[in-house]
Amino acid sequence: MKAQITITLKNGVLDPQGKAIEHALDALGFDGIGGVRQGKFIEVDLAEADPERARKQVAAMCEQLLANMVIENYSFEIEGA
């Protein structure tokens, strides 16, 4: 199985990298761009065969290491479940 994890900043948390991307897109001539937010995408190969145990394992990974639960949200999908 493979977990595809998306981590984003919570609403209300300042995103200086997103703002820098927004300014760069504007400088390149892309009009109408606003509210750019950037995040992380992580893929993890899992040896776990049970889909429910895989979900619990990935949630624990996110909460203990991959996401900063104070300022970030996470979501994930399990392929092959």
mmCIF file of the N, C-alpha and C atoms, coordinates in Angstrom:
data_MODEL
# 
_entry.id   MODEL 
# 
loop_
_atom_site.group_PDB 
_atom_site.id 
_atom_site.type_symbol 
_atom_site.label_atom_id 
_atom_site.label_alt_id 
_atom_site.label_comp_id 
_atom_site.label_asym_id 
_atom_site.label_entity_id 
_atom_site.label_seq_id 
_atom_site.pdbx_PDB_ins_code 
_atom_site.Cartn_x 
_atom_site.Cartn_y 
_atom_site.Cartn_z 
_atom_site.occupancy 
_atom_site.B_iso_or_equiv 
_atom_site.pdbx_formal_charge 
_atom_site.auth_seq_id 
_atom_site.auth_comp_id 
_atom_site.auth_asym_id 
_atom_site.auth_atom_id 
_atom_site.pdbx_PDB_model_num 
ATOM 1   N N  . MET A 1 1  ? 0.839  -1.177 0.000   1.00 0.00 ? 1  MET A N  1 
ATOM 2   C CA . MET A 1 1  ? 0.000  0.000  0.000   1.00 0.00 ? 1  MET A CA 1 
ATOM 3   C C  . MET A 1 1  ? 0.884  1.240  0.000   1.00 0.00 ? 1  MET A C  1 
ATOM 4   N N  . LYS A 1 2  ? 0.308  2.305  -0.479  1.00 0.00 ? 2  LYS A N  1 
ATOM 5   C CA . LYS A 1 2  ? 1.028  3.577  -0.510  1.00 0.00 ? 2  LYS A CA 1 
ATOM 6   C C  . LYS A 1 2  ? 0.124  4.650  0.085   1.00 0.00 ? 2  LYS A C  1 
ATOM 7   N N  . ALA A 1 3  ? 0.695  5.471  0.963   1.00 0.00 ? 3  ALA A N  1 
ATOM 8   C CA . ALA A 1 3  ? -0.029 6.608  1.536   1.00 0.00 ? 3  ALA A CA 1 
ATOM 9   C C  . ALA A 1 3  ? 0.416  7.877  0.823   1.00 0.00 ? 3  ALA A C  1 
ATOM 10  N N  . GLN A 1 4  ? -0.559 8.672  0.428   1.00 0.00 ? 4  GLN A N  1 
ATOM 11  C CA . GLN A 1 4  ? -0.291 9.979  -0.168  1.00 0.00 ? 4  GLN A CA 1 
ATOM 12  C C  . GLN A 1 4  ? -0.807 11.018 0.826   1.00 0.00 ? 4  GLN A C  1 
ATOM 13  N N  . ILE A 1 5  ? 0.126  11.778 1.404   1.00 0.00 ? 5  ILE A N  1 
ATOM 14  C CA . ILE A 1 5  ? -0.177 12.692 2.500   1.00 0.00 ? 5  ILE A CA 1 
ATOM 15  C C  . ILE A 1 5  ? -0.016 14.129 2.022   1.00 0.00 ? 5  ILE A C  1 
ATOM 16  N N  . THR A 1 6  ? -1.013 14.959 2.310   1.00 0.00 ? 6  THR A N  1 
ATOM 17  C CA . THR A 1 6  ? -0.957 16.387 1.990   1.00 0.00 ? 6  THR A CA 1 
ATOM 18  C C  . THR A 1 6  ? -1.003 17.163 3.300   1.00 0.00 ? 6  THR A C  1 
ATOM 19  N N  . ILE A 1 7  ? -0.047 18.069 3.477   1.00 0.00 ? 7  ILE A N  1 
ATOM 20  C CA . ILE A 1 7  ? 0.036  18.884 4.686   1.00 0.00 ? 7  ILE A CA 1 
ATOM 21  C C  . ILE A 1 7  ? -0.043 20.349 4.273   1.00 0.00 ? 7  ILE A C  1 
ATOM 22  N N  . THR A 1 8  ? -0.967 21.082 4.899   1.00 0.00 ? 8  THR A N  1 
ATOM 23  C CA . THR A 1 8  ? -1.150 22.501 4.586   1.00 0.00 ? 8  THR A CA 1 
ATOM 24  C C  . THR A 1 8  ? -1.225 23.302 5.875   1.00 0.00 ? 8  THR A C  1 
ATOM 25  N N  . LEU A 1 9  ? -0.944 24.592 5.751   1.00 0.00 ? 9  LEU A N  1 
ATOM 26  C CA . LEU A 1 9  ? -1.070 25.481 6.900   1.00 0.00 ? 9  LEU A CA 1 
ATOM 27  C C  . LEU A 1 9  ? -2.539 25.690 7.235   1.00 0.00 ? 9  LEU A C  1 
ATOM 28  N N  . LYS A 1 10 ? -2.841 25.810 8.509   1.00 0.00 ? 10 LYS A N  1 
ATOM 29  C CA . LYS A 1 10 ? -4.205 26.101 8.931   1.00 0.00 ? 10 LYS A CA 1 
ATOM 30  C C  . LYS A 1 10 ? -4.594 27.500 8.482   1.00 0.00 ? 10 LYS A C  1 
ATOM 31  N N  . ASN A 1 11 ? -5.900 27.721 8.309   1.00 0.00 ? 11 ASN A N  1 
ATOM 32  C CA . ASN A 1 11 ? -6.391 29.053 7.965   1.00 0.00 ? 11 ASN A CA 1 
ATOM 33  C C  . ASN A 1 11 ? -5.980 30.020 9.064   1.00 0.00 ? 11 ASN A C  1 
ATOM 34  N N  . GLY A 1 12 ? -5.570 31.214 8.661   1.00 0.00 ? 12 GLY A N  1 
ATOM 35  C CA . GLY A 1 12 ? -5.166 32.235 9.622   1.00 0.00 ? 12 GLY A CA 1 
ATOM 36  C C  . GLY A 1 12 ? -3.682 32.234 9.928   1.00 0.00 ? 12 GLY A C  1 
ATOM 37  N N  . VAL A 1 13 ? -2.961 31.178 9.541   1.00 0.00 ? 13 VAL A N  1 
ATOM 38  C CA . VAL A 1 13 ? -1.515 31.133 9.749   1.00 0.00 ? 13 VAL A CA 1 
ATOM 39  C C  . VAL A 1 13 ? -0.851 31.822 8.555   1.00 0.00 ? 13 VAL A C  1 
ATOM 40  N N  . LEU A 1 14 ? 0.037  32.772 8.850   1.00 0.00 ? 14 LEU A N  1 
ATOM 41  C CA . LEU A 1 14 ? 0.732  33.483 7.772   1.00 0.00 ? 14 LEU A CA 1 
ATOM 42  C C  . LEU A 1 14 ? 1.558  32.501 6.945   1.00 0.00 ? 14 LEU A C  1 
ATOM 43  N N  . ASP A 1 15 ? 1.579  32.718 5.629   1.00 0.00 ? 15 ASP A N  1 
ATOM 44  C CA . ASP A 1 15 ? 2.289  31.849 4.697   1.00 0.00 ? 15 ASP A CA 1 
ATOM 45  C C  . ASP A 1 15 ? 3.236  32.690 3.835   1.00 0.00 ? 15 ASP A C  1 
ATOM 46  N N  . PRO A 1 16 ? 4.432  33.016 4.347   1.00 0.00 ? 16 PRO A N  1 
ATOM 47  C CA . PRO A 1 16 ? 5.350  33.861 3.579   1.00 0.00 ? 16 PRO A CA 1 
ATOM 48  C C  . PRO A 1 16 ? 5.799  33.221 2.262   1.00 0.00 ? 16 PRO A C  1 
ATOM 49  N N  . GLN A 1 17 ? 5.939  31.897 2.229   1.00 0.00 ? 17 GLN A N  1 
ATOM 50  C CA . GLN A 1 17 ? 6.326  31.244 0.972   1.00 0.00 ? 17 GLN A CA 1 
ATOM 51  C C  . GLN A 1 17 ? 5.199  31.351 -0.051  1.00 0.00 ? 17 GLN A C  1 
ATOM 52  N N  . GLY A 1 18 ? 3.975  31.190 0.383   1.00 0.00 ? 18 GLY A N  1 
ATOM 53  C CA . GLY A 1 18 ? 2.836  31.351 -0.517  1.00 0.00 ? 18 GLY A CA 1 
ATOM 54  C C  . GLY A 1 18 ? 2.772  32.768 -1.068  1.00 0.00 ? 18 GLY A C  1 
ATOM 55  N N  . LYS A 1 19 ? 3.047  33.763 -0.203  1.00 0.00 ? 19 LYS A N  1 
ATOM 56  C CA . LYS A 1 19 ? 3.037  35.162 -0.633  1.00 0.00 ? 19 LYS A CA 1 
ATOM 57  C C  . LYS A 1 19 ? 4.162  35.412 -1.651  1.00 0.00 ? 19 LYS A C  1 
ATOM 58  N N  . ALA A 1 20 ? 5.335  34.822 -1.424  1.00 0.00 ? 20 ALA A N  1 
ATOM 59  C CA . ALA A 1 20 ? 6.452  34.971 -2.366  1.00 0.00 ? 20 ALA A CA 1 
ATOM 60  C C  . ALA A 1 20 ? 6.105  34.346 -3.716  1.00 0.00 ? 20 ALA A C  1 
ATOM 61  N N  . ILE A 1 21 ? 5.446  33.199 -3.714  1.00 0.00 ? 21 ILE A N  1 
ATOM 62  C CA . ILE A 1 21 ? 5.022  32.556 -4.960  1.00 0.00 ? 21 ILE A CA 1 
ATOM 63  C C  . ILE A 1 21 ? 4.009  33.442 -5.675  1.00 0.00 ? 21 ILE A C  1 
ATOM 64  N N  . GLU A 1 22 ? 3.070  33.993 -4.920  1.00 0.00 ? 22 GLU A N  1 
ATOM 65  C CA . GLU A 1 22 ? 2.062  34.888 -5.494  1.00 0.00 ? 22 GLU A CA 1 
ATOM 66  C C  . GLU A 1 22 ? 2.714  36.088 -6.182  1.00 0.00 ? 22 GLU A C  1 
ATOM 67  N N  . HIS A 1 23 ? 3.698  36.707 -5.520  1.00 0.00 ? 23 HIS A N  1 
ATOM 68  C CA . HIS A 1 23 ? 4.396  37.861 -6.113  1.00 0.00 ? 23 HIS A CA 1 
ATOM 69  C C  . HIS A 1 23 ? 5.189  37.448 -7.354  1.00 0.00 ? 23 HIS A C  1 
ATOM 70  N N  . ALA A 1 24 ? 5.832  36.285 -7.307  1.00 0.00 ? 24 ALA A N  1 
ATOM 71  C CA . ALA A 1 24 ? 6.609  35.814 -8.454  1.00 0.00 ? 24 ALA A CA 1 
ATOM 72  C C  . ALA A 1 24 ? 5.701  35.533 -9.648  1.00 0.00 ? 24 ALA A C  1 
ATOM 73  N N  . LEU A 1 25 ? 4.547  34.935 -9.410  1.00 0.00 ? 25 LEU A N  1 
ATOM 74  C CA . LEU A 1 25 ? 3.603  34.682 -10.503 1.00 0.00 ? 25 LEU A CA 1 
ATOM 75  C C  . LEU A 1 25 ? 3.126  35.995 -11.117 1.00 0.00 ? 25 LEU A C  1 
ATOM 76  N N  . ASP A 1 26 ? 2.860  36.980 -10.272 1.00 0.00 ? 26 ASP A N  1 
ATOM 77  C CA . ASP A 1 26 ? 2.456  38.294 -10.761 1.00 0.00 ? 26 ASP A CA 1 
ATOM 78  C C  . ASP A 1 26 ? 3.564  38.925 -11.604 1.00 0.00 ? 26 ASP A C  1 
ATOM 79  N N  . ALA A 1 27 ? 4.816  38.803 -11.135 1.00 0.00 ? 27 ALA A N  1 
ATOM 80  C CA . ALA A 1 27 ? 5.952  39.362 -11.869 1.00 0.00 ? 27 ALA A CA 1 
ATOM 81  C C  . ALA A 1 27 ? 6.145  38.675 -13.220 1.00 0.00 ? 27 ALA A C  1 
ATOM 82  N N  . LEU A 1 28 ? 5.738  37.432 -13.320 1.00 0.00 ? 28 LEU A N  1 
ATOM 83  C CA . LEU A 1 28 ? 5.850  36.690 -14.578 1.00 0.00 ? 28 LEU A CA 1 
ATOM 84  C C  . LEU A 1 28 ? 4.680  36.966 -15.522 1.00 0.00 ? 28 LEU A C  1 
ATOM 85  N N  . GLY A 1 29 ? 3.745  37.793 -15.076 1.00 0.00 ? 29 GLY A N  1 
ATOM 86  C CA . GLY A 1 29 ? 2.641  38.178 -15.939 1.00 0.00 ? 29 GLY A CA 1 
ATOM 87  C C  . GLY A 1 29 ? 1.378  37.355 -15.764 1.00 0.00 ? 29 GLY A C  1 
ATOM 88  N N  . PHE A 1 30 ? 1.306  36.531 -14.741 1.00 0.00 ? 30 PHE A N  1 
ATOM 89  C CA . PHE A 1 30 ? 0.095  35.760 -14.492 1.00 0.00 ? 30 PHE A CA 1 
ATOM 90  C C  . PHE A 1 30 ? -0.868 36.639 -13.694 1.00 0.00 ? 30 PHE A C  1 
ATOM 91  N N  . ASP A 1 31 ? -1.916 37.104 -14.362 1.00 0.00 ? 31 ASP A N  1 
ATOM 92  C CA . ASP A 1 31 ? -2.876 38.005 -13.734 1.00 0.00 ? 31 ASP A CA 1 
ATOM 93  C C  . ASP A 1 31 ? -3.962 37.212 -13.016 1.00 0.00 ? 31 ASP A C  1 
ATOM 94  N N  . GLY A 1 32 ? -4.589 37.864 -12.056 1.00 0.00 ? 32 GLY A N  1 
ATOM 95  C CA . GLY A 1 32 ? -5.722 37.264 -11.375 1.00 0.00 ? 32 GLY A CA 1 
ATOM 96  C C  . GLY A 1 32 ? -5.355 36.187 -10.377 1.00 0.00 ? 32 GLY A C  1 
ATOM 97  N N  . ILE A 1 33 ? -4.102 36.160 -9.940  1.00 0.00 ? 33 ILE A N  1 
ATOM 98  C CA . ILE A 1 33 ? -3.656 35.164 -8.962  1.00 0.00 ? 33 ILE A CA 1 
ATOM 99  C C  . ILE A 1 33 ? -3.729 35.796 -7.574  1.00 0.00 ? 33 ILE A C  1 
ATOM 100 N N  . GLY A 1 34 ? -4.311 35.083 -6.625  1.00 0.00 ? 34 GLY A N  1 
ATOM 101 C CA . GLY A 1 34 ? -4.379 35.595 -5.261  1.00 0.00 ? 34 GLY A CA 1 
ATOM 102 C C  . GLY A 1 34 ? -4.576 34.466 -4.278  1.00 0.00 ? 34 GLY A C  1 
ATOM 103 N N  . GLY A 1 35 ? -4.228 34.720 -3.054  1.00 0.00 ? 35 GLY A N  1 
ATOM 104 C CA . GLY A 1 35 ? -4.434 33.736 -2.006  1.00 0.00 ? 35 GLY A CA 1 
ATOM 105 C C  . GLY A 1 35 ? -3.631 32.463 -2.184  1.00 0.00 ? 35 GLY A C  1 
ATOM 106 N N  . VAL A 1 36 ? -2.402 32.567 -2.635  1.00 0.00 ? 36 VAL A N  1 
ATOM 107 C CA . VAL A 1 36 ? -1.564 31.385 -2.851  1.00 0.00 ? 36 VAL A CA 1 
ATOM 108 C C  . VAL A 1 36 ? -1.111 30.846 -1.493  1.00 0.00 ? 36 VAL A C  1 
ATOM 109 N N  . ARG A 1 37 ? -1.294 29.567 -1.277  1.00 0.00 ? 37 ARG A N  1 
ATOM 110 C CA . ARG A 1 37 ? -0.838 28.872 -0.080  1.00 0.00 ? 37 ARG A CA 1 
ATOM 111 C C  . ARG A 1 37 ? 0.022  27.695 -0.545  1.00 0.00 ? 37 ARG A C  1 
ATOM 112 N N  . GLN A 1 38 ? 1.107  27.449 0.133   1.00 0.00 ? 38 GLN A N  1 
ATOM 113 C CA . GLN A 1 38 ? 1.943  26.316 -0.246  1.00 0.00 ? 38 GLN A CA 1 
ATOM 114 C C  . GLN A 1 38 ? 1.944  25.298 0.878   1.00 0.00 ? 38 GLN A C  1 
ATOM 115 N N  . GLY A 1 39 ? 2.205  24.047 0.525   1.00 0.00 ? 39 GLY A N  1 
ATOM 116 C CA . GLY A 1 39 ? 2.195  22.972 1.514   1.00 0.00 ? 39 GLY A CA 1 
ATOM 117 C C  . GLY A 1 39 ? 3.203  21.897 1.146   1.00 0.00 ? 39 GLY A C  1 
ATOM 118 N N  . LYS A 1 40 ? 3.005  20.714 1.708   1.00 0.00 ? 40 LYS A N  1 
ATOM 119 C CA . LYS A 1 40 ? 3.906  19.589 1.471   1.00 0.00 ? 40 LYS A CA 1 
ATOM 120 C C  . LYS A 1 40 ? 3.098  18.385 0.999   1.00 0.00 ? 40 LYS A C  1 
ATOM 121 N N  . PHE A 1 41 ? 3.719  17.580 0.146   1.00 0.00 ? 41 PHE A N  1 
ATOM 122 C CA . PHE A 1 41 ? 3.142  16.322 -0.307  1.00 0.00 ? 41 PHE A CA 1 
ATOM 123 C C  . PHE A 1 41 ? 4.162  15.237 -0.022  1.00 0.00 ? 41 PHE A C  1 
ATOM 124 N N  . ILE A 1 42 ? 3.738  14.188 0.677   1.00 0.00 ? 42 ILE A N  1 
ATOM 125 C CA . ILE A 1 42 ? 4.646  13.107 1.069   1.00 0.00 ? 42 ILE A CA 1 
ATOM 126 C C  . ILE A 1 42 ? 4.014  11.782 0.669   1.00 0.00 ? 42 ILE A C  1 
ATOM 127 N N  . GLU A 1 43 ? 4.801  10.904 0.045   1.00 0.00 ? 43 GLU A N  1 
ATOM 128 C CA . GLU A 1 43 ? 4.361  9.539  -0.260  1.00 0.00 ? 43 GLU A CA 1 
ATOM 129 C C  . GLU A 1 43 ? 5.138  8.576  0.614   1.00 0.00 ? 43 GLU A C  1 
ATOM 130 N N  . VAL A 1 44 ? 4.431  7.619  1.184   1.00 0.00 ? 44 VAL A N  1 
ATOM 131 C CA . VAL A 1 44 ? 5.051  6.619  2.047   1.00 0.00 ? 44 VAL A CA 1 
ATOM 132 C C  . VAL A 1 44 ? 4.576  5.239  1.604   1.00 0.00 ? 44 VAL A C  1 
ATOM 133 N N  . ASP A 1 45 ? 5.526  4.335  1.319   1.00 0.00 ? 45 ASP A N  1 
ATOM 134 C CA . ASP A 1 45 ? 5.176  2.943  1.042   1.00 0.00 ? 45 ASP A CA 1 
ATOM 135 C C  . ASP A 1 45 ? 4.970  2.234  2.372   1.00 0.00 ? 45 ASP A C  1 
ATOM 136 N N  . LEU A 1 46 ? 3.866  1.516  2.468   1.00 0.00 ? 46 LEU A N  1 
ATOM 137 C CA . LEU A 1 46 ? 3.511  0.833  3.703   1.00 0.00 ? 46 LEU A CA 1 
ATOM 138 C C  . LEU A 1 46 ? 3.535  -0.678 3.505   1.00 0.00 ? 46 LEU A C  1 
ATOM 139 N N  . ALA A 1 47 ? 4.100  -1.397 4.461   1.00 0.00 ? 47 ALA A N  1 
ATOM 140 C CA . ALA A 1 47 ? 4.096  -2.859 4.416   1.00 0.00 ? 47 ALA A CA 1 
ATOM 141 C C  . ALA A 1 47 ? 2.792  -3.409 4.992   1.00 0.00 ? 47 ALA A C  1 
ATOM 142 N N  . GLU A 1 48 ? 2.061  -2.570 5.708   1.00 0.00 ? 48 GLU A N  1 
ATOM 143 C CA . GLU A 1 48 ? 0.809  -2.987 6.353   1.00 0.00 ? 48 GLU A CA 1 
ATOM 144 C C  . GLU A 1 48 ? -0.210 -3.432 5.308   1.00 0.00 ? 48 GLU A C  1 
ATOM 145 N N  . ALA A 1 49 ? -0.852 -4.572 5.542   1.00 0.00 ? 49 ALA A N  1 
ATOM 146 C CA . ALA A 1 49 ? -1.839 -5.104 4.599   1.00 0.00 ? 49 ALA A CA 1 
ATOM 147 C C  . ALA A 1 49 ? -3.274 -4.761 4.987   1.00 0.00 ? 49 ALA A C  1 
ATOM 148 N N  . ASP A 1 50 ? -3.500 -4.480 6.266   1.00 0.00 ? 50 ASP A N  1 
ATOM 149 C CA . ASP A 1 50 ? -4.853 -4.162 6.741   1.00 0.00 ? 50 ASP A CA 1 
ATOM 150 C C  . ASP A 1 50 ? -5.122 -2.662 6.562   1.00 0.00 ? 50 ASP A C  1 
ATOM 151 N N  . PRO A 1 51 ? -6.134 -2.295 5.761   1.00 0.00 ? 51 PRO A N  1 
ATOM 152 C CA . PRO A 1 51 ? -6.393 -0.880 5.470   1.00 0.00 ? 51 PRO A CA 1 
ATOM 153 C C  . PRO A 1 51 ? -6.655 -0.025 6.714   1.00 0.00 ? 51 PRO A C  1 
ATOM 154 N N  . GLU A 1 52 ? -7.395 -0.544 7.669   1.00 0.00 ? 52 GLU A N  1 
ATOM 155 C CA . GLU A 1 52 ? -7.700 0.239  8.874   1.00 0.00 ? 52 GLU A CA 1 
ATOM 156 C C  . GLU A 1 52 ? -6.453 0.472  9.715   1.00 0.00 ? 52 GLU A C  1 
ATOM 157 N N  . ARG A 1 53 ? -5.622 -0.534 9.854   1.00 0.00 ? 53 ARG A N  1 
ATOM 158 C CA . ARG A 1 53 ? -4.365 -0.365 10.597  1.00 0.00 ? 53 ARG A CA 1 
ATOM 159 C C  . ARG A 1 53 ? -3.429 0.574  9.855   1.00 0.00 ? 53 ARG A C  1 
ATOM 160 N N  . ALA A 1 54 ? -3.438 0.534  8.521   1.00 0.00 ? 54 ALA A N  1 
ATOM 161 C CA . ALA A 1 54 ? -2.617 1.456  7.730   1.00 0.00 ? 54 ALA A CA 1 
ATOM 162 C C  . ALA A 1 54 ? -3.066 2.900  7.970   1.00 0.00 ? 54 ALA A C  1 
ATOM 163 N N  . ARG A 1 55 ? -4.387 3.145  8.000   1.00 0.00 ? 55 ARG A N  1 
ATOM 164 C CA . ARG A 1 55 ? -4.901 4.491  8.256   1.00 0.00 ? 55 ARG A CA 1 
ATOM 165 C C  . ARG A 1 55 ? -4.469 5.001  9.632   1.00 0.00 ? 55 ARG A C  1 
ATOM 166 N N  . LYS A 1 56 ? -4.569 4.149  10.627  1.00 0.00 ? 56 LYS A N  1 
ATOM 167 C CA . LYS A 1 56 ? -4.162 4.530  11.978  1.00 0.00 ? 56 LYS A CA 1 
ATOM 168 C C  . LYS A 1 56 ? -2.663 4.816  12.036  1.00 0.00 ? 56 LYS A C  1 
ATOM 169 N N  . GLN A 1 57 ? -1.882 4.015  11.322  1.00 0.00 ? 57 GLN A N  1 
ATOM 170 C CA . GLN A 1 57 ? -0.428 4.198  11.302  1.00 0.00 ? 57 GLN A CA 1 
ATOM 171 C C  . GLN A 1 57 ? -0.064 5.529  10.646  1.00 0.00 ? 57 GLN A C  1 
ATOM 172 N N  . VAL A 1 58 ? -0.690 5.848  9.530   1.00 0.00 ? 58 VAL A N  1 
ATOM 173 C CA . VAL A 1 58 ? -0.391 7.092  8.829   1.00 0.00 ? 58 VAL A CA 1 
ATOM 174 C C  . VAL A 1 58 ? -0.842 8.299  9.660   1.00 0.00 ? 58 VAL A C  1 
ATOM 175 N N  . ALA A 1 59 ? -2.001 8.214  10.291  1.00 0.00 ? 59 ALA A N  1 
ATOM 176 C CA . ALA A 1 59 ? -2.459 9.307  11.153  1.00 0.00 ? 59 ALA A CA 1 
ATOM 177 C C  . ALA A 1 59 ? -1.460 9.545  12.286  1.00 0.00 ? 59 ALA A C  1 
ATOM 178 N N  . ALA A 1 60 ? -0.949 8.471  12.876  1.00 0.00 ? 60 ALA A N  1 
ATOM 179 C CA . ALA A 1 60 ? 0.047  8.611  13.946  1.00 0.00 ? 60 ALA A CA 1 
ATOM 180 C C  . ALA A 1 60 ? 1.333  9.241  13.425  1.00 0.00 ? 60 ALA A C  1 
ATOM 181 N N  . MET A 1 61 ? 1.764  8.858  12.223  1.00 0.00 ? 61 MET A N  1 
ATOM 182 C CA . MET A 1 61 ? 2.960  9.459  11.621  1.00 0.00 ? 61 MET A CA 1 
ATOM 183 C C  . MET A 1 61 ? 2.783  10.964 11.461  1.00 0.00 ? 61 MET A C  1 
ATOM 184 N N  . CYS A 1 62 ? 1.619  11.349 10.956  1.00 0.00 ? 62 CYS A N  1 
ATOM 185 C CA . CYS A 1 62 ? 1.344  12.766 10.726  1.00 0.00 ? 62 CYS A CA 1 
ATOM 186 C C  . CYS A 1 62 ? 1.323  13.539 12.037  1.00 0.00 ? 62 CYS A C  1 
ATOM 187 N N  . GLU A 1 63 ? 0.645  12.995 13.041  1.00 0.00 ? 63 GLU A N  1 
ATOM 188 C CA . GLU A 1 63 ? 0.486  13.707 14.303  1.00 0.00 ? 63 GLU A CA 1 
ATOM 189 C C  . GLU A 1 63 ? 1.760  13.751 15.135  1.00 0.00 ? 63 GLU A C  1 
ATOM 190 N N  . GLN A 1 64 ? 2.627  12.750 14.969  1.00 0.00 ? 64 GLN A N  1 
ATOM 191 C CA . GLN A 1 64 ? 3.841  12.696 15.781  1.00 0.00 ? 64 GLN A CA 1 
ATOM 192 C C  . GLN A 1 64 ? 5.060  13.310 15.108  1.00 0.00 ? 64 GLN A C  1 
ATOM 193 N N  . LEU A 1 65 ? 5.073  13.370 13.762  1.00 0.00 ? 65 LEU A N  1 
ATOM 194 C CA . LEU A 1 65 ? 6.284  13.842 13.091  1.00 0.00 ? 65 LEU A CA 1 
ATOM 195 C C  . LEU A 1 65 ? 6.022  14.706 11.866  1.00 0.00 ? 65 LEU A C  1 
ATOM 196 N N  . LEU A 1 66 ? 5.203  14.245 10.963  1.00 0.00 ? 66 LEU A N  1 
ATOM 197 C CA . LEU A 1 66 ? 5.133  14.885 9.646   1.00 0.00 ? 66 LEU A CA 1 
ATOM 198 C C  . LEU A 1 66 ? 4.464  16.247 9.648   1.00 0.00 ? 66 LEU A C  1 
ATOM 199 N N  . ALA A 1 67 ? 3.456  16.448 10.481  1.00 0.00 ? 67 ALA A N  1 
ATOM 200 C CA . ALA A 1 67 ? 2.735  17.721 10.529  1.00 0.00 ? 67 ALA A CA 1 
ATOM 201 C C  . ALA A 1 67 ? 2.941  18.382 11.887  1.00 0.00 ? 67 ALA A C  1 
ATOM 202 N N  . ASN A 1 68 ? 3.067  19.692 11.864  1.00 0.00 ? 68 ASN A N  1 
ATOM 203 C CA . ASN A 1 68 ? 3.092  20.471 13.103  1.00 0.00 ? 68 ASN A CA 1 
ATOM 204 C C  . ASN A 1 68 ? 1.642  20.767 13.447  1.00 0.00 ? 68 ASN A C  1 
ATOM 205 N N  . MET A 1 69 ? 1.091  20.026 14.378  1.00 0.00 ? 69 MET A N  1 
ATOM 206 C CA . MET A 1 69 ? -0.342 20.088 14.645  1.00 0.00 ? 69 MET A CA 1 
ATOM 207 C C  . MET A 1 69 ? -0.815 21.453 15.155  1.00 0.00 ? 69 MET A C  1 
ATOM 208 N N  . VAL A 1 70 ? 0.098  22.293 15.599  1.00 0.00 ? 70 VAL A N  1 
ATOM 209 C CA . VAL A 1 70 ? -0.273 23.629 16.062  1.00 0.00 ? 70 VAL A CA 1 
ATOM 210 C C  . VAL A 1 70 ? -0.659 24.518 14.886  1.00 0.00 ? 70 VAL A C  1 
ATOM 211 N N  . ILE A 1 71 ? 0.078  24.402 13.766  1.00 0.00 ? 71 ILE A N  1 
ATOM 212 C CA . ILE A 1 71 ? -0.147 25.324 12.644  1.00 0.00 ? 71 ILE A CA 1 
ATOM 213 C C  . ILE A 1 71 ? -0.512 24.629 11.334  1.00 0.00 ? 71 ILE A C  1 
ATOM 214 N N  . GLU A 1 72 ? -0.519 23.292 11.301  1.00 0.00 ? 72 GLU A N  1 
ATOM 215 C CA . GLU A 1 72 ? -0.767 22.580 10.047  1.00 0.00 ? 72 GLU A CA 1 
ATOM 216 C C  . GLU A 1 72 ? -1.926 21.589 10.166  1.00 0.00 ? 72 GLU A C  1 
ATOM 217 N N  . ASN A 1 73 ? -2.589 21.374 9.039   1.00 0.00 ? 73 ASN A N  1 
ATOM 218 C CA . ASN A 1 73 ? -3.588 20.321 8.871   1.00 0.00 ? 73 ASN A CA 1 
ATOM 219 C C  . ASN A 1 73 ? -2.997 19.253 7.965   1.00 0.00 ? 73 ASN A C  1 
ATOM 220 N N  . TYR A 1 74 ? -3.526 18.049 8.062   1.00 0.00 ? 74 TYR A N  1 
ATOM 221 C CA . TYR A 1 74 ? -3.097 17.004 7.142   1.00 0.00 ? 74 TYR A CA 1 
ATOM 222 C C  . TYR A 1 74 ? -4.306 16.226 6.653   1.00 0.00 ? 74 TYR A C  1 
ATOM 223 N N  . SER A 1 75 ? -4.145 15.637 5.485   1.00 0.00 ? 75 SER A N  1 
ATOM 224 C CA . SER A 1 75 ? -5.119 14.691 4.946   1.00 0.00 ? 75 SER A CA 1 
ATOM 225 C C  . SER A 1 75 ? -4.315 13.642 4.191   1.00 0.00 ? 75 SER A C  1 
ATOM 226 N N  . PHE A 1 76 ? -4.906 12.474 4.010   1.00 0.00 ? 76 PHE A N  1 
ATOM 227 C CA . PHE A 1 76 ? -4.188 11.431 3.283   1.00 0.00 ? 76 PHE A CA 1 
ATOM 228 C C  . PHE A 1 76 ? -5.154 10.466 2.627   1.00 0.00 ? 76 PHE A C  1 
ATOM 229 N N  . GLU A 1 77 ? -4.612 9.776  1.634   1.00 0.00 ? 77 GLU A N  1 
ATOM 230 C CA . GLU A 1 77 ? -5.312 8.691  0.966   1.00 0.00 ? 77 GLU A CA 1 
ATOM 231 C C  . GLU A 1 77 ? -4.400 7.488  0.975   1.00 0.00 ? 77 GLU A C  1 
ATOM 232 N N  . ILE A 1 78 ? -4.988 6.320  1.078   1.00 0.00 ? 78 ILE A N  1 
ATOM 233 C CA . ILE A 1 78 ? -4.238 5.074  1.039   1.00 0.00 ? 78 ILE A CA 1 
ATOM 234 C C  . ILE A 1 78 ? -4.567 4.368  -0.266  1.00 0.00 ? 78 ILE A C  1 
ATOM 235 N N  . GLU A 1 79 ? -3.563 4.198  -1.132  1.00 0.00 ? 79 GLU A N  1 
ATOM 236 C CA . GLU A 1 79 ? -3.744 3.451  -2.375  1.00 0.00 ? 79 GLU A CA 1 
ATOM 237 C C  . GLU A 1 79 ? -3.620 1.968  -2.069  1.00 0.00 ? 79 GLU A C  1 
ATOM 238 N N  . GLY A 1 80 ? -4.447 1.178  -2.711  1.00 0.00 ? 80 GLY A N  1 
ATOM 239 C CA . GLY A 1 80 ? -4.383 -0.261 -2.536  1.00 0.00 ? 80 GLY A CA 1 
ATOM 240 C C  . GLY A 1 80 ? -5.167 -0.743 -1.338  1.00 0.00 ? 80 GLY A C  1 
ATOM 241 N N  . ALA A 1 81 ? -5.933 0.170  -0.736  1.00 0.00 ? 81 ALA A N  1 
ATOM 242 C CA . ALA A 1 81 ? -6.723 -0.233 0.443   1.00 0.00 ? 81 ALA A CA 1 
ATOM 243 C C  . ALA A 1 81 ? -8.073 -0.757 0.013   1.00 0.00 ? 81 ALA A C  1 
# 
